[in-house]
Amino acid sequence: MMLNRTPVSGPYVALVLSLMLAPVAALADEPRNPEETTLRQLIAAQTEAWNRHDAAQWSKDFAPDADFVNIAGTVFQGRAEIEKRHAGIFASIFKNSRTQVTVRRLVFLGPDIAVVDTDHEVTGHEGLPPGVQNTEDGVLRTRMRYVMRKAEGKWLIAAGQNTDVKPAPKAPKK
């Protein structure tokens, strides 16, 4: 039996490769874990709530018994206290603030436990808590870490910590 050894080139190679790779390209756009989309939406909704200065909506995804450490190191215990303290800052130093939040890392430790690390950029604030300073003129950058748990089909924030990013050190005077 003789095989046809006609070389294949140009548009034929491109067509065959595109047909072979199409399913792979489609898979690349899929979330690695279907729960990742849900967690990213939770963070986006929380960001929108901050920008509306809505403490109830900002706090709604904390577990009733959650702990939250704010940028000054104060621990808030439980969703009710977290909401109350955020209502206070939304009525005062952060009443005109805006935030942009980027998910820096999202890791699943199991099917119902995740760690979500985010970067926050807050502008338009009228002051800062004692000991906290802007990272640069008019901009407060913070890093938030949430430990999330899924219970009864819903993701909740079990623990959170917000840490301010310190300004770069000034060069020594010569």
MDTraj code that builds the backbone (N, CA, C; nanometers):
import mdtraj as md
import numpy as np

residues = "MET MET LEU ASN ARG THR PRO VAL SER GLY PRO TYR VAL ALA LEU VAL LEU SER LEU MET LEU ALA PRO VAL ALA ALA LEU ALA ASP GLU PRO ARG ASN PRO GLU GLU THR THR LEU ARG GLN LEU ILE ALA ALA GLN THR GLU ALA TRP ASN ARG HIS ASP ALA ALA GLN TRP SER LYS ASP PHE ALA PRO ASP ALA ASP PHE VAL ASN ILE ALA GLY THR VAL PHE GLN GLY ARG ALA GLU ILE GLU LYS ARG HIS ALA GLY ILE PHE ALA SER ILE PHE LYS ASN SER ARG THR GLN VAL THR VAL ARG ARG LEU VAL PHE LEU GLY PRO ASP ILE ALA VAL VAL ASP THR ASP HIS GLU VAL THR GLY HIS GLU GLY LEU PRO PRO GLY VAL GLN ASN THR GLU ASP GLY VAL LEU ARG THR ARG MET ARG TYR VAL MET ARG LYS ALA GLU GLY LYS TRP LEU ILE ALA ALA GLY GLN ASN THR ASP VAL LYS PRO ALA PRO LYS ALA PRO LYS LYS".split()
xyz = np.array([
    [0.0833, -0.1160, 0.0000],
    [0.0000, 0.0000, 0.0000],
    [0.0886, 0.1233, 0.0000],
    [0.0552, 0.2179, -0.0820],
    [0.1332, 0.3402, -0.0980],
    [0.0566, 0.4557, -0.0322],
    [0.1225, 0.5333, 0.0519],
    [0.0606, 0.6489, 0.1157],
    [0.0883, 0.7736, 0.0349],
    [-0.0089, 0.8590, 0.0285],
    [0.0088, 0.9867, -0.0403],
    [0.0910, 1.0780, 0.0505],
    [0.2017, 1.1234, 0.0052],
    [0.2920, 1.2067, 0.0850],
    [0.2924, 1.3510, 0.0353],
    [0.1775, 1.4007, -0.0038],
    [0.1674, 1.5389, -0.0495],
    [0.1853, 1.6313, 0.0699],
    [0.2788, 1.7242, 0.0630],
    [0.2998, 1.8146, 0.1769],
    [0.1781, 1.9044, 0.1989],
    [0.1500, 1.9287, 0.3237],
    [0.0404, 2.0176, 0.3629],
    [0.1041, 2.1476, 0.4125],
    [0.0524, 2.2598, 0.3652],
    [0.1121, 2.3864, 0.4074],
    [0.0085, 2.4962, 0.4087],
    [0.0533, 2.6133, 0.4507],
    [-0.0253, 2.7356, 0.4430],
    [-0.1586, 2.7300, 0.5110],
    [-0.2656, 2.7649, 0.4368],
    [-0.3978, 2.7780, 0.4963],
    [-0.4510, 2.6467, 0.5524],
    [-0.4080, 2.5331, 0.4985],
    [-0.4574, 2.4049, 0.5479],
    [-0.4081, 2.3781, 0.6895],
    [-0.2837, 2.4080, 0.7157],
    [-0.2278, 2.3886, 0.8490],
    [-0.2995, 2.4796, 0.9481],
    [-0.3206, 2.6038, 0.9115],
    [-0.3885, 2.6987, 0.9998],
    [-0.5304, 2.6514, 1.0309],
    [-0.6012, 2.6004, 0.9307],
    [-0.7386, 2.5528, 0.9504],
    [-0.7405, 2.4330, 1.0436],
    [-0.6551, 2.3370, 1.0199],
    [-0.6517, 2.2167, 1.1028],
    [-0.6151, 2.2533, 1.2465],
    [-0.5152, 2.3373, 1.2645],
    [-0.4755, 2.3769, 1.3995],
    [-0.5861, 2.4540, 1.4712],
    [-0.6537, 2.5428, 1.4007],
    [-0.7603, 2.6201, 1.4651],
    [-0.8746, 2.5297, 1.5078],
    [-0.9061, 2.4280, 1.4273],
    [-1.0127, 2.3344, 1.4647],
    [-0.9706, 2.2481, 1.5835],
    [-0.8444, 2.2107, 1.5870],
    [-0.7955, 2.1288, 1.6977],
    [-0.7869, 2.2086, 1.8271],
    [-0.7501, 2.3351, 1.8209],
    [-0.7280, 2.4152, 1.9407],
    [-0.8522, 2.4876, 1.9903],
    [-0.9576, 2.4948, 1.9125],
    [-1.0786, 2.5675, 1.9524],
    [-1.1335, 2.5201, 2.0867],
    [-1.1467, 2.3892, 2.1111],
    [-1.1984, 2.3473, 2.2418],
    [-1.1058, 2.3869, 2.3572],
    [-0.9752, 2.3852, 2.3355],
    [-0.8808, 2.4240, 2.4397],
    [-0.8964, 2.5720, 2.4721],
    [-0.9097, 2.6561, 2.3725],
    [-0.9267, 2.7995, 2.3951],
    [-1.0553, 2.8263, 2.4726],
    [-1.1621, 2.7547, 2.4427],
    [-1.2881, 2.7744, 2.5139],
    [-1.2723, 2.7375, 2.6609],
    [-1.1988, 2.6308, 2.6883],
    [-1.1790, 2.5895, 2.8264],
    [-1.0964, 2.6901, 2.9051],
    [-1.0058, 2.7599, 2.8401],
    [-0.9197, 2.8555, 2.9092],
    [-1.0008, 2.9705, 2.9691],
    [-1.1170, 3.0031, 2.9114],
    [-1.2008, 3.1113, 2.9626],
    [-1.2905, 3.0674, 3.0778],
    [-1.3005, 2.9380, 3.1026],
    [-1.3853, 2.8865, 3.2097],
    [-1.3168, 2.9083, 3.3444],
    [-1.3940, 2.9388, 3.4493],
    [-1.3322, 2.9502, 3.5820],
    [-1.2687, 2.8168, 3.6206],
    [-1.1591, 2.8256, 3.6931],
    [-1.0931, 2.7033, 3.7389],
    [-1.1840, 2.6278, 3.8339],
    [-1.2647, 2.7007, 3.9086],
    [-1.3571, 2.6417, 4.0043],
    [-1.4860, 2.7224, 3.9922],
    [-1.5991, 2.6564, 3.9741],
    [-1.7240, 2.7335, 3.9569],
    [-1.7552, 2.8251, 4.0750],
    [-1.7029, 2.7959, 4.1919],
    [-1.7269, 2.8809, 4.3091],
    [-1.6486, 3.0121, 4.3008],
    [-1.5430, 3.0146, 4.2202],
    [-1.4620, 3.1354, 4.2079],
    [-1.5451, 3.2535, 4.1583],
    [-1.6324, 3.2289, 4.0634],
    [-1.7186, 3.3356, 4.0114],
    [-1.8056, 3.3926, 4.1227],
    [-1.8607, 3.3066, 4.2051],
    [-1.9455, 3.3510, 4.3158],
    [-1.8679, 3.4394, 4.4130],
    [-1.7463, 3.3980, 4.4465],
    [-1.6660, 3.4776, 4.5408],
    [-1.6256, 3.6117, 4.4809],
    [-1.5915, 3.6129, 4.3537],
    [-1.5561, 3.7398, 4.2885],
    [-1.6778, 3.8332, 4.2830],
    [-1.7971, 3.7775, 4.2623],
    [-1.9183, 3.8593, 4.2625],
    [-1.9462, 3.9158, 4.4015],
    [-1.9190, 3.8380, 4.5044],
    [-1.9373, 3.8845, 4.6417],
    [-1.8463, 4.0043, 4.6681],
    [-1.7215, 3.9957, 4.6260],
    [-1.6267, 4.1063, 4.6446],
    [-1.6724, 4.2290, 4.5648],
    [-1.7191, 4.2081, 4.4428],
    [-1.7671, 4.3198, 4.3601],
    [-1.8888, 4.3874, 4.4242],
    [-1.9808, 4.3084, 4.4775],
    [-2.0996, 4.3652, 4.5426],
    [-2.0603, 4.4421, 4.6681],
    [-1.9627, 4.3918, 4.7414],
    [-1.9170, 4.4612, 4.8608],
    [-1.8508, 4.5947, 4.8236],
    [-1.7765, 4.5950, 4.7145],
    [-1.7133, 4.7185, 4.6658],
    [-1.8196, 4.8219, 4.6296],
    [-1.9230, 4.7783, 4.5593],
    [-2.0322, 4.8693, 4.5227],
    [-2.1013, 4.9241, 4.6474],
    [-2.1190, 4.8387, 4.7492],
    [-2.1826, 4.8837, 4.8739],
    [-2.0972, 4.9894, 4.9432],
    [-1.9639, 4.9713, 4.9410],
    [-1.8751, 5.0741, 4.9995],
    [-1.8960, 5.2062, 4.9266],
    [-1.8979, 5.2008, 4.7947],
    [-1.9093, 5.3235, 4.7158],
    [-2.0452, 5.3912, 4.7315],
    [-2.1460, 5.3189, 4.7792],
    [-2.2767, 5.3768, 4.8128],
    [-2.2836, 5.4138, 4.9611],
    [-2.1793, 5.3786, 5.0363],
    [-2.1717, 5.4022, 5.1804],
    [-2.2862, 5.3328, 5.2530],
    [-2.3099, 5.2087, 5.2149],
    [-2.4193, 5.1269, 5.2663],
    [-2.3610, 5.0181, 5.3570],
    [-2.3566, 5.0453, 5.4851],
    [-2.2940, 4.9535, 5.5810],
    [-2.3670, 4.8195, 5.5886],
    [-2.4991, 4.8210, 5.5790],
    [-2.5744, 4.6949, 5.5863],
    [-2.5372, 4.6029, 5.4702],
    [-2.5314, 4.6578, 5.3501],
    [-2.4956, 4.5765, 5.2343],
    [-2.3476, 4.5380, 5.2360],
    [-2.2613, 4.6287, 5.2835],
    [-2.1187, 4.5976, 5.2901],
    [-2.0935, 4.4818, 5.3866],
    [-2.1710, 4.4724, 5.4927],
    [-2.1492, 4.3735, 5.5986],
    [-2.2303, 4.2458, 5.5821],
    [-2.3226, 4.2420, 5.4886],
    [-2.4195, 4.1318, 5.4819],
    [-2.3588, 3.9933, 5.4607],
    [-2.2402, 3.9838, 5.4022],
    [-2.1810, 3.8531, 5.3750],
    [-2.0848, 3.8066, 5.4839],
    [-2.0772, 3.8803, 5.5939],
    [-2.0022, 3.8316, 5.7096],
    [-2.0888, 3.7314, 5.7844],
    [-2.0263, 3.6269, 5.8350],
    [-2.0983, 3.5313, 5.9185],
    [-2.1444, 3.6031, 6.0460],
    [-2.2538, 3.5587, 6.1058],
    [-2.3006, 3.6248, 6.2287],
    [-2.1937, 3.6309, 6.3379],
    [-2.1031, 3.5315, 6.3412],
    [-1.9989, 3.5260, 6.4435],
    [-1.8604, 3.5626, 6.3899],
    [-1.8551, 3.6328, 6.2777],
    [-1.7269, 3.6680, 6.2144],
    [-1.6457, 3.7621, 6.3023],
    [-1.5135, 3.7557, 6.2838],
    [-1.4218, 3.8532, 6.3423],
    [-1.3640, 3.9351, 6.2284],
    [-1.3462, 4.0655, 6.2525],
    [-1.2870, 4.1532, 6.1523],
    [-1.1878, 4.2450, 6.2220],
    [-1.0639, 4.2472, 6.1722],
    [-0.9607, 4.3362, 6.2255],
    [-0.9470, 4.4512, 6.1264],
    [-0.9727, 4.5750, 6.1733],
    [-0.9672, 4.6904, 6.0823],
    [-0.8231, 4.7394, 6.0659],
    [-0.8044, 4.8443, 5.9865],
    [-0.6692, 4.8912, 5.9553],
    [-0.5960, 4.9496, 6.0757],
    [-0.6693, 4.9829, 6.1813],
    [-0.6057, 5.0338, 6.3023],
    [-0.5769, 4.9225, 6.4021],
    [-0.6166, 4.7994, 6.3687],
    [-0.5920, 4.6859, 6.4572],
    [-0.7042, 4.6563, 6.5545],
    [-0.8146, 4.7277, 6.5423],
    [-0.9296, 4.7042, 6.6295],
    [-1.0064, 4.5823, 6.5805],
    [-1.0460, 4.4951, 6.6734],
    [-1.1206, 4.3747, 6.6382],
    [-1.2695, 4.4010, 6.6581],
    [-1.3466, 4.3754, 6.5531],
    [-1.4921, 4.3818, 6.5609],
    [-1.5409, 4.2374, 6.5643],
    [-1.6311, 4.2078, 6.6568],
    [-1.6798, 4.0709, 6.6704],
    [-1.8263, 4.0631, 6.6325],
    [-1.8528, 3.9839, 6.5293],
    [-1.9889, 3.9610, 6.4844],
    [-2.0328, 4.0583, 6.3762],
    [-2.1221, 4.0103, 6.2909],
    [-2.1720, 4.0911, 6.1798],
    [-2.2354, 4.2209, 6.2279],
    [-2.3096, 4.2155, 6.3376],
    [-2.3786, 4.3361, 6.3866],
    [-2.2783, 4.4460, 6.4223],
    [-2.1682, 4.4102, 6.4903],
    [-2.0688, 4.5121, 6.5252],
    [-1.9944, 4.5608, 6.4010],
    [-1.9656, 4.4701, 6.3099],
    [-1.8984, 4.5090, 6.1854],
    [-1.9836, 4.6113, 6.1105],
    [-2.1123, 4.5844, 6.1010],
    [-2.2032, 4.6773, 6.0326],
    [-2.2103, 4.8118, 6.1066],
    [-2.2242, 4.8070, 6.2385],
    [-2.2355, 4.9304, 6.3177],
    [-2.1104, 5.0168, 6.3013],
    [-1.9930, 4.9562, 6.3087],
    [-1.8691, 5.0332, 6.2986],
    [-1.8518, 5.0909, 6.1579],
    [-1.8945, 5.0171, 6.0554],
    [-1.8850, 5.0698, 5.9189],
    [-1.9888, 5.1791, 5.8944],
    [-2.1044, 5.1681, 5.9568],
    [-2.2028, 5.2767, 5.9464],
    [-2.1425, 5.4053, 6.0022],
    [-2.0655, 5.3932, 6.1103],
    [-2.0008, 5.5101, 6.1702],
    [-1.8977, 5.5743, 6.0784],
    [-1.8144, 5.4933, 6.0140],
    [-1.7129, 5.5533, 5.9258],
    [-1.7744, 5.6046, 5.7964],
    [-1.8845, 5.5401, 5.7514],
    [-1.9520, 5.5900, 5.6305],
    [-2.0238, 5.7217, 5.6581],
    [-2.0526, 5.7493, 5.7842],
    [-2.1175, 5.8761, 5.8205],
    [-2.0150, 5.9838, 5.8550],
    [-1.8874, 5.9454, 5.8593],
    [-1.7860, 6.0440, 5.9004],
    [-1.6693, 6.0447, 5.8008],
    [-1.5551, 5.9930, 5.8389],
    [-1.4331, 6.0111, 5.7594],
    [-1.4375, 5.9493, 5.6200],
    [-1.5204, 5.8469, 5.5996],
    [-1.5280, 5.7835, 5.4677],
    [-1.6592, 5.8136, 5.3947],
    [-1.7302, 5.9197, 5.4369],
    [-1.8618, 5.9469, 5.3782],
    [-1.8569, 5.9857, 5.2305],
    [-1.7458, 6.0379, 5.1835],
    [-1.7330, 6.0737, 5.0420],
    [-1.6292, 5.9877, 4.9695],
    [-1.5904, 5.8799, 5.0320],
    [-1.4832, 5.7970, 4.9748],
    [-1.5331, 5.7069, 4.8625],
    [-1.4381, 5.6662, 4.7818],
    [-1.4609, 5.5688, 4.6738],
    [-1.3502, 5.4660, 4.6852],
    [-1.3821, 5.3431, 4.6531],
    [-1.2798, 5.2394, 4.6553],
    [-1.2801, 5.1615, 4.5251],
    [-1.1635, 5.1153, 4.4896],
    [-1.1458, 5.0201, 4.3798],
    [-1.0807, 4.8980, 4.4431],
    [-1.1326, 4.7803, 4.4118],
    [-1.0830, 4.6581, 4.4733],
    [-1.0420, 4.5604, 4.3644],
    [-0.9254, 4.5022, 4.3833],
    [-0.8733, 4.4013, 4.2913],
    [-0.8475, 4.2731, 4.3693],
    [-0.8984, 4.1625, 4.3184],
    [-0.8674, 4.0333, 4.3800],
    [-0.7250, 3.9972, 4.3386],
    [-0.6375, 3.9868, 4.4378],
    [-0.4974, 3.9551, 4.4120],
    [-0.4745, 3.8040, 4.4102],
    [-0.5477, 3.7327, 4.4958],
    [-0.5283, 3.5881, 4.5062],
    [-0.6545, 3.5267, 4.5630],
    [-0.6914, 3.4118, 4.5095],
    [-0.8077, 3.3392, 4.5581],
    [-0.7678, 3.1919, 4.5612],
    [-0.7664, 3.1333, 4.6802],
    [-0.7212, 2.9954, 4.6971],
    [-0.8284, 2.9162, 4.7701],
    [-0.8616, 2.8013, 4.7163],
    [-0.9561, 2.7111, 4.7822],
    [-0.8767, 2.6106, 4.8642],
    [-0.9035, 2.6073, 4.9940],
    [-0.8380, 2.5116, 5.0820],
    [-0.9179, 2.3819, 5.0911],
    [-1.0350, 2.3838, 5.0367],
    [-1.1263, 2.2704, 5.0326],
    [-1.2503, 2.3163, 4.9589],
    [-1.3491, 2.2295, 4.9434],
    [-1.4687, 2.2697, 4.8679],
    [-1.5513, 2.3778, 4.9368],
    [-1.5314, 2.3958, 5.0681],
    [-1.6124, 2.4927, 5.1412],
    [-1.5300, 2.5922, 5.2224],
    [-1.4003, 2.6046, 5.1902],
    [-1.3123, 2.7015, 5.2576],
    [-1.2260, 2.7698, 5.1516],
    [-1.2195, 2.9019, 5.1566],
    [-1.1361, 2.9768, 5.0616],
    [-1.0716, 3.0948, 5.1333],
    [-0.9558, 3.1343, 5.0822],
    [-0.8882, 3.2553, 5.1284],
    [-0.8866, 3.3512, 5.0100],
    [-0.9357, 3.4731, 5.0325],
    [-0.9421, 3.5731, 4.9272],
    [-0.8595, 3.6935, 4.9717],
    [-0.7560, 3.7248, 4.8947],
    [-0.6715, 3.8417, 4.9208],
    [-0.7041, 3.9489, 4.8175],
    [-0.7283, 4.0710, 4.8659],
    [-0.7633, 4.1808, 4.7754],
    [-0.6780, 4.3037, 4.8053],
    [-0.6633, 4.3860, 4.7023],
    [-0.5975, 4.5157, 4.7145],
    [-0.7040, 4.6232, 4.6998],
    [-0.7027, 4.7200, 4.7912],
    [-0.8010, 4.8289, 4.7911],
    [-0.7296, 4.9614, 4.7704],
    [-0.7937, 5.0482, 4.6934],
    [-0.7449, 5.1840, 4.6739],
    [-0.8602, 5.2767, 4.7089],
    [-0.8452, 5.3493, 4.8187],
    [-0.9520, 5.4349, 4.8695],
    [-0.9120, 5.5810, 4.8487],
    [-1.0030, 5.6570, 4.7880],
    [-0.9821, 5.7995, 4.7646],
    [-1.1034, 5.8765, 4.8167],
    [-1.0894, 6.0074, 4.8282],
    [-1.2023, 6.0927, 4.8660],
    [-1.2362, 6.0916, 5.0138],
    [-1.1526, 6.0326, 5.0968],
    [-1.1794, 6.0291, 5.2404],
    [-1.1405, 6.1628, 5.3037],
    [-1.2055, 6.1901, 5.4163],
    [-1.1858, 6.3188, 5.4828],
    [-1.0942, 6.3092, 5.6038],
    [-1.0404, 6.1949, 5.6276],
    [-0.9512, 6.1725, 5.7406],
    [-0.9230, 6.0244, 5.7502],
    [-0.8375, 5.9875, 5.8435],
    [-0.8029, 5.8475, 5.8648],
    [-0.7960, 5.8202, 6.0142],
    [-0.8150, 5.6963, 6.0544],
    [-0.8030, 5.6631, 6.1963],
    [-0.6624, 5.6947, 6.2484],
    [-0.6490, 5.7186, 6.3778],
    [-0.5163, 5.7454, 6.4350],
    [-0.4176, 5.6333, 6.4001],
    [-0.2980, 5.6746, 6.3616],
    [-0.1936, 5.5790, 6.3284],
    [-0.1943, 5.5320, 6.1843],
    [-0.2968, 5.5695, 6.1086],
    [-0.3068, 5.5292, 5.9676],
    [-0.2773, 5.6522, 5.8832],
    [-0.1998, 5.6331, 5.7778],
    [-0.1685, 5.7449, 5.6885],
    [-0.1880, 5.7027, 5.5442],
    [-0.2096, 5.8022, 5.4593],
    [-0.2222, 5.7741, 5.3166],
    [-0.0945, 5.7078, 5.2660],
    [-0.1116, 5.6203, 5.1701],
    [0.0022, 5.5540, 5.1074],
    [0.0732, 5.6512, 5.0143],
    [-0.0052, 5.7358, 4.9508],
    [0.0453, 5.8468, 4.8695],
    [-0.0575, 5.9576, 4.8805],
    [-0.0279, 6.0748, 4.8284],
    [-0.1189, 6.1885, 4.8438],
    [-0.2616, 6.1532, 4.8018],
    [-0.3546, 6.1623, 4.8971],
    [-0.4964, 6.1409, 4.8685],
    [-0.5380, 5.9973, 4.8436],
    [-0.4466, 5.9009, 4.8601],
    [-0.4779, 5.7607, 4.8306],
    [-0.4380, 5.6720, 4.9488],
    [-0.5342, 5.5992, 4.9997],
    [-0.5087, 5.4981, 5.1012],
    [-0.5159, 5.3626, 5.0325],
    [-0.4077, 5.2892, 5.0383],
    [-0.4068, 5.1528, 4.9843],
    [-0.4079, 5.0561, 5.1023],
    [-0.4907, 4.9538, 5.0897],
    [-0.4934, 4.8511, 5.1934],
    [-0.4945, 4.7136, 5.1282],
    [-0.4613, 4.6157, 5.2099],
    [-0.4688, 4.4750, 5.1681],
    [-0.5644, 4.4055, 5.2637],
    [-0.6630, 4.3413, 5.2051],
    [-0.7645, 4.2723, 5.2839],
    [-0.7480, 4.1218, 5.2632],
    [-0.7612, 4.0479, 5.3717],
    [-0.7632, 3.9018, 5.3616],
    [-0.8916, 3.8531, 5.4262],
    [-0.9657, 3.7738, 5.3511],
    [-1.0868, 3.7106, 5.4019],
    [-1.0675, 3.5597, 5.4042],
    [-1.1115, 3.4989, 5.5131],
    [-1.1270, 3.3543, 5.5185],
    [-1.2763, 3.3311, 5.5000],
    [-1.3100, 3.2591, 5.3941],
    [-1.4501, 3.2379, 5.3572],
    [-1.4883, 3.0921, 5.3838],
    [-1.6132, 3.0722, 5.4249],
    [-1.6628, 2.9351, 5.4396],
    [-1.8011, 2.9262, 5.3770],
    [-1.8261, 2.8118, 5.3193],
    [-1.9566, 2.7886, 5.2572],
    [-2.0393, 2.7035, 5.3528],
    [-2.1570, 2.7545, 5.3872],
    [-2.2476, 2.6827, 5.4765],
    [-2.3887, 2.6953, 5.4213],
    [-2.4560, 2.5844, 5.4115],
    [-2.5936, 2.5813, 5.3608],
    [-2.6044, 2.6481, 5.2240],
    [-2.5026, 2.6247, 5.1391],
    [-2.5046, 2.6745, 5.0020],
    [-2.4661, 2.8202, 4.9841],
    [-2.4237, 2.8874, 5.0914],
    [-2.3911, 3.0299, 5.0820],
    [-2.2507, 3.0544, 5.1363],
    [-2.1729, 3.1343, 5.0626],
    [-2.0402, 3.1736, 5.1085],
    [-2.0523, 3.2891, 5.2063],
    [-1.9825, 3.2780, 5.3191],
    [-1.9796, 3.3834, 5.4201],
    [-1.8356, 3.4127, 5.4587],
    [-1.8120, 3.5353, 5.5013],
    [-1.6800, 3.5747, 5.5497],
    [-1.6726, 3.5347, 5.6968],
    [-1.5839, 3.4414, 5.7281],
    [-1.5674, 3.3955, 5.8658],
    [-1.4724, 3.4867, 5.9423],
    [-1.3708, 3.5380, 5.8718],
    [-1.2724, 3.6259, 5.9349],
    [-1.2138, 3.7176, 5.8295],
    [-1.1823, 3.8395, 5.8706],
    [-1.1217, 3.9350, 5.7791],
    [-1.0189, 4.0198, 5.8504],
    [-0.9180, 4.0603, 5.7758],
    [-0.8188, 4.1538, 5.8292],
    [-0.7811, 4.2507, 5.7200],
    [-0.7849, 4.3799, 5.7548],
    [-0.7504, 4.4875, 5.6625],
    [-0.6227, 4.5529, 5.7127],
    [-0.5219, 4.5612, 5.6293],
    [-0.3931, 4.6179, 5.6675],
    [-0.3590, 4.7313, 5.5725],
    [-0.3241, 4.8465, 5.6291],
    [-0.2881, 4.9590, 5.5427],
    [-0.1472, 4.9399, 5.4881],
    [-0.1299, 4.9843, 5.3649],
    [0.0008, 4.9795, 5.2991],
    [0.0721, 5.1093, 5.3332],
    [0.1850, 5.0984, 5.3971],
    [0.2592, 5.2161, 5.4412],
    [0.3216, 5.2882, 5.3221],
    [0.3381, 5.4204, 5.3349],
    [0.4046, 5.4945, 5.2265],
    [0.5515, 5.4495, 5.2144],
    [0.6063, 5.4667, 5.0960],
    [0.7471, 5.4346, 5.0752],
    [0.8310, 5.5265, 5.1639],
    [0.9386, 5.4745, 5.2203],
    [1.0232, 5.5599, 5.3037],
    [1.0852, 5.6731, 5.2218],
    [1.0984, 5.7870, 5.2844],
    [1.1603, 5.9008, 5.2169],
    [1.3120, 5.8817, 5.2151],
    [1.3716, 5.9288, 5.1094],
    [1.5178, 5.9204, 5.0992],
    [1.5803, 6.0071, 5.2068],
    [1.6903, 5.9590, 5.2670],
    [1.7556, 6.0401, 5.3713],
    [1.8100, 6.1703, 5.3133],
    [1.8046, 6.2738, 5.3943],
    [1.8575, 6.4046, 5.3513],
    [2.0093, 6.3977, 5.3471],
    [2.0669, 6.4600, 5.2461],
    [2.2134, 6.4607, 5.2340],
    [2.2686, 6.5901, 5.2825],
])
top = md.Topology()
chain = top.add_chain()
for i, resn in enumerate(residues, 1):
    res = top.add_residue(resn, chain, resSeq=i)
    for name in ("N", "CA", "C"):
        top.add_atom(name, md.element.get_by_symbol(name[0]), res)
traj = md.Trajectory(xyz[None], top)
